[in-house]
């Protein structure tokens, strides 16, 4: 599994750490994002080229993220944001982890 430490998020005092495996043949990547000691599991489907279906017309067409140990997802994007699963109002750690994923893969 690859480990990368992202630069500090402007709203966070701590660094965000992304760990992920290689992109599978079906374009899915699984990994973790850790911020302030809180770990989130994520799965993304991403492509080499941007798409109108991607987040902000980028390369990620599907995203799922949950806090480790929780059953409920905190973010969900499947060619569009799923109702109630956008980054808005989810807290600083979720927003910082989301931004790190977008910076790396989108």
Secondary structure as GFF3:
##gff-version 3
##sequence-region A 1 106
A	DSSP	beta_strand	2	5	.	.	.	ID=ss1
A	DSSP	beta_strand	16	20	.	.	.	ID=ss2
A	DSSP	beta_strand	28	35	.	.	.	ID=ss3
A	DSSP	beta_strand	38	46	.	.	.	ID=ss4
A	DSSP	three_ten_helix	55	57	.	.	.	ID=ss5
A	DSSP	beta_strand	60	67	.	.	.	ID=ss6
A	DSSP	beta_strand	75	78	.	.	.	ID=ss7
A	DSSP	alpha_helix	92	105	.	.	.	ID=ss8
###
